[in-house]
């Protein structure tokens, strides 16, 4: 029996997928940096003598790392797309350079998003500890 409902499936081009992935990573980096900036501001004002200060420092660090990982995933995405357009024999970085594959990009994106969530959670719990 054929499935009922909407069978009109839209195909999404690779260009659109790449654009959306890049935009997601850009937004994640922006949110992480903005939240880290806010938490650092709170560290200097509200949390100067608080016991929640170490928790907020950890949250800020995770948020900054999330932004850095997001930027790294963006770089891998762009370099992967570039390599499909023109074969560059760029050997800069050599053995210290991460492989430019979709799998590595996906894993870095997951780590960046997890760090963002953990950093945001820690920042919220630090603030909840201050206000209670």
Protein Blocks (a to p, Z undefined) as FASTA:
>chain_A
ZZedjfbdcdddfklmmmmmmmmmmmmmmmmmmmmmmmmmmmmmmmmmgcklmmmmmmmm
mmmmmmmmmmmmmmmmmmmmmmmmpccfbfghilmpccddfklmmmmmmmmmmmmmmmmm
mmmmmmmmmmZZ
